[in-house]
Amino acid sequence: MGRAKKVVLAYSGGVDTSVCIPYLKQEWGVESVITLAADLGQGDELGPIQKKALDAGAEESLVADATQSFIEDYAFPAIQANALYENRYPLSTALARPLIAKLLVEAAERYDADAVAHGCTGKGNDQVRFDVSITALNPSLKVLAPAREWGMSREETIAYGERYGIPSPVKKSSPYSIDTNLLGRSIEAGPLEDPWNEPLEEVYALTAAIAKTPNEPEYVEIGFEKGLPTALNGKTLAPVELVRQLNQTAGRHGVGRIDMIENRLVGIKSREIYEAPALIALIAAHRDLESLTLTADVSHYKRGIEESYSQLVYNGLWYSPLKQALDAFIGQTQQRVTGVVRMKFFKGIAAPVGRKSEFSLYASDLATYGSEDAFDHKAAEGFIYVWGLPTRVWSQKLRE
């Protein structure tokens, strides 16, 4: 079933993507498979993964160090957008997909491949994110998804791989499906498929159980410049290091756990567990700083934009015209979102408890109830009359 001669395959080192290598060659007639593993700060040693791909029959095995781009070009813009899908999920996994798609397309163009491939099944969101992003970046490339079509069970997939020298997992695999990068972890499947089951503590790795968190709060000052995180406790940090440090601090206090029923793009509900300590804290701090520096109308209007932005990213439309338009709007709103937010981490809560900015719109002489009050109270009566006039007229007509 020849569909392409040379293919660049998104490779994780797992059973499915490993089996994709011989499957593409044996069943679909692909002559050459080049694998690409993306280092997104997940902490894994990618050397063994690189060798595993070659052992499975890959002509070449690439590793792309994309951690810096992941944080600067994908995570930080999402923080500026306060991106929370369904007002809860900070898109820690979803944000990686357009970047991986970009890496695949770049590799395909560099090696003159006529197709790219991934190991996604037909039930998840990632297949949509990869397919649409790849098509947006290079419409001439074919996109192959063997695991979506081969119809093999887990056991059959393992057996198929063994026929071509791919060793089966040496130990009983975890019942969970886990995806990890620098922004956090997503955990699903196994006992979590019953939404009544409380997640066991074993599913968490980045966040401490509340019972084991410190009994004293910890305060961290997060500095922003034009909506981008730049400093912790007054110390300027590179984006990757800032996220690493904040992950440790917030995670130590149990911040960043999310347990939710999520509406997938393909139409099914899924029970998802997420850990995203730094990302949750940064969005909370950024949103708080916006409340100090944006006018009321911009702040209120931006909330709707944020929801649209989150849906676009979740639904795989990072490289879409609407996303570009929203980027322009959000970028304009961030010009004066500069300042410092003091966050209090305690028993799973990341709470803004202080904020300051040279662009603050908070006027103490107008807000105070003390003797320094400069607000013209007499002006309120006329304002209220005009403001309430439509309601007054409506009420009068209702009684006629």
N, C-alpha and C positions, 0 to 999 in steps of 0.2 A: 504494500500500500504506500507507494512513494509519494510523498507530499513535498519533500524538500531534500536538498543534497547536503547542505551544511546548516547545523542548528546550534544556537547558543541556548543552553538550558540553565534556568535558575536552580541552583543546587544547594541543598541544606545538609546533605549527608545522611538523611533519613532513608527509610526503606523505599518510600514511594519515589523520591527523586533519584535514588540509586537505580531502581528497576527501570526508570524511564530511559536510562542510557541504552541498555541492550534492547529494550522494547522498541525504541525509536529506530534502531538499526535493523533489528530482525523482522519486526512486524510492519514497519512503515517505510522501509527501504532507505533510511537516512544514511548517507555515506560517512559523515563526520559529525561527532557531537563534542562541542566545547562547553564545559560547565563553568558557571560563575557563582561563587559564594560571596555574599556581601557581609563585610564586617561592619556592624552597626553598633559596636560597643557592647555586644552581648556577653563578652568575657570568655567565649569559647576559644580554644586553641584550634585555629583553622588549618594548621599544617596537616594533621591526620585526615581532616575532611578532604583536603586537596588530594592527598594520596589515594583516599578511598575512591574518588571519582576516576582517577587514572586506572586503578585496579579494576573498576567496573567497565572499563572500555572507552573512557573519554580520550579524545585525541589530545586535548589540552585542558588543564584545570586552572582556572583563574580565581584569584582572591582580590576583591576590591575593598580597600580601606576607605569607607565612606562615612565614618562616624562624624567627622567635623561637618560635612555637608548635611548630614541628617539633622543635626542640631541647628545649624545656622540657617539652612535654606528651607527646612520643613517644620521643625518643632517651634522655632522662635516666631515665625509668621503665624502659626496656629495659636501661640500664646497671645500675640497682639490681637487676634480675633476672639480670644476667650473661648476657644472651640471646645464645646462639650456636646457630644452627640446625645440627643434625648436628655439634655441638661445634666448628664452624669459622666459619660465616657469621654476621656480627654484624647481619644484617637491615637493612643500610644503605638498600637500595632498598625492601624490604618495608614498613618503618616509614612511608614516605611515603604509601602507598596509603590507609590509613584517614583520614589528614588530607585528602588530595585529595577523597576521597568525602564527607567532612564539608563541605568547601567547596562541592562540587557541590550537595549537598542544601540548604545554606543559600542558595545563589544561586537554586535552583529555587523555594524557598519565597518568597524576596524578590521574584522576578519572576513569580510565579504560573505557573510552568511545570508541565506535567503529566508530564514525563519528563526523565531525564538520559541522556547517552550517552558512550561512550568508544570509543577506536580499537583495543582489544585484539583479538588473534586468538584462535582456539580452542585453541591449544597451550600458552599460557603460564599462569603463576600469577596475573597481574594481573587477568585477567577475573574470577576467583573473588573476589579481594580487593575489587574495585570492586563487583561485583554484590551480594555478601553484606553489605558494609558499608553500601551505600546502602539496601538492604532493611531492615537493622537500624535505621537512623536514621529512615527514613520509608517504611514498607511500602506506602504508597499510590502512591508514585512508580513509573512504568514505567522500566525500564532497557533502553536500546537499544545494541546492539553491531553496527553495520553491517559492520565488517571481519571479524567472525566469520561473517557470512552471505553477503557479496556474491560470494565465490568467484573474485575476480579475482587474476591474477598481479601481480607488481610492475610489469611493463611495462603491463599492462592498466589498473592503477590509475593510473599516470602519464598514460596516454592519456585516460582518463576525466576526470581533472582538467583536462587541457589543453582539453578541449571546453568547459569552464566557466571558462576564463580563469586556471586555476592553473598557473603556469609549472613546467616540469619542472626537476629539479635541474640547475644549470648546469655542474656538474663531476661526474666519476665518483664515485659515492658510495663511502664506505668499506665494506669487506666486513664490518665489525663492527657489531653493534648495541650502542649505548652509552647508559646512563642515568646521569645525574649529579645529585647534590645536595650539600649541605654536608657530609654524613656520608661521602660517597665516590662511587665509580664502579663500575658493573657492566658487564662487557664479555663479549659472546658472539658466536657465529656466525662466518662466514668460515673461515679456517684452524683456528680453535679447535674446530670441530666434530669434528675428528679428535683424540681424547684423547691420542694419541701425540705430537702436535706441541707442542713447547715454545712458549709465547707469545713473539712477537717484542717487542723492547723498545718498539716503536712503540705498543703498546696501553696503555702506562702513562703517566700524566700527573701523578699526585700523589705518586709514590714514586720515589726515585732507585735506579738500578741499583746493586747491591752494590759493583761495581768503582768506582763514582763516589761512594760515600759517604765521609764523613770517616774518617780513620784513627785518630781519637781519640774515645772515647765522650763522650756528653753526658748530664748528669744533670738531671732535672727533678723538682721536688717538686710533687705534685698533692694539693691539699687537698680534703677531702670534709666535708660536713655532712649528717648523716642519709642517707648514701648518695648524695648529689648532689654532683657536682664543683663546686667554688666558687672555686678559686685555683690559680695556677701560680707556683711559686717565691715563695710568700708574698704574692703580689699577688692580691687579689680581683678576679675578672673576671665580666662578664655571660656567661651561657651561650653565646651565639653567638660572642662574641669568644674565649672559652676554647677552643672547638672549632676555630676558625680558626687560632689560634696553635699549638695542639697538632698540627693537621694539618701545618703547615709544619715544625715541629720533628721530629716523628716521621717524616714523609715524607722529609725530608732525609737521614735515616739508613736509608732503605729499609724502614721498618716499615709493615706493613699490607697486604702483598700476599698474596692467597689464590688458589690454583689448585685447583679441586675438581670432582669429579663429584657433582652434586647431584640428589637425588630430588625431582622436581617433584610437586606435588599431583595433577596430572592423570595421573600414572602413568608418565611417561617420565623417563629420566635425561638430564641436561643438563650439558655442560661449561661451567663458569662461572669467570670471572676477576673478582676484586674488589680494589679498593683502598679501605681504610678506616683510615688511619693513626691518627687521634685516637680513633676508636671502639675499635679493638683495644687501644690503650694504656690507655684509661679502664677498659675491662672488666677487663684484667689487674690494674690498680692497685686497682680496687674489690674484686675478688675477694680480693686479698691483704689488704686492710684488714679484710674480713669474717673472715678467718682469725684475726685478732688480737682481734676484738671480739664475735664470736658464740660461743655455747657449741657444743660438739661436736655435740650432737643436733640443734640448729637448723641448723647449717651442713650437716650430712649430709642432713637431710630437705629442705633448700632446694635441693639439687642436683637432686632429682627434679622439684621444682616448676619450676625453671629450664628443664628440658627440655620440660615440658609448655607452659610459657609461650612458649618459642621456636617450638614447633610451632603453637600457636594463632596467633601473629603471622604466621608464614610462610603458614599456611593461610587467612588472611583473616578470622580470628575475633576481631579486636581488640574489637569491640563485642558480645561474647557474655557470657552469664551466668558461664561458667567463668572467663573472663578477668577479670571484675570480682572474682570470689572470690579469684583468685590475686593480684590487685592488693592486696587487703586483707591477705592473708598477708604478701606481700613488704613492704608498707608497715610492718607491725608489726615485722618483723625489722630495719628500717633505723633504728630510733630511737636506737641507740647506735653506728651505723657512721659515726663522726666521727673525723677524724684526718688524718694526712699520710702519703703513700707516696712514697718516693724511687725514681724509675724511671731505669734506665740504658738509653739508646738506643745501639745499636752494631751495625753490619753486619746490619741487618734484624731485630734482636732487641729487643723491649721487655721488660726484665726488672725486676721489683721487687727492690730490693737493700736497702731500709730501710723501716721503718714505725713509726709511733708514734701513740698515742691516749690521751686522758684516760680512755677506757673500756676500755683494754687489759686482757685477761684473762690476759696473760702475767705470771707471778710469778717473778721472777729467783731468789728464794731457794728455790723449789721446783724450778726447771729446772736450777740450777747443779750442777756436779760438784765445785765448790771447797769451801773450808772453811765457806762460808756456807750450805751445804746444810741446809734445814729439813725435808726430806722424811723421813717415818718409814719407813725401810727395813724395819724389823721387821714392819710392817703388811702388807707385800707377800705374805708366805707365806700368811697366812690368806685374803687376797683371792684369790690364785691358786687355793687349794684350792676355795673356793666357786665361783669363776668356771668352773673346769674340771670341777666335779662332774658335770654332765650328760654330758660327754664320757667321764669316768671310768666312770660307770655303764653307758653304752652299750658301751664297750669290754669291760667285765667280762661283760656279757650275751652279747656276741658270741663270747666264748671258752668259755662254759658248754657 
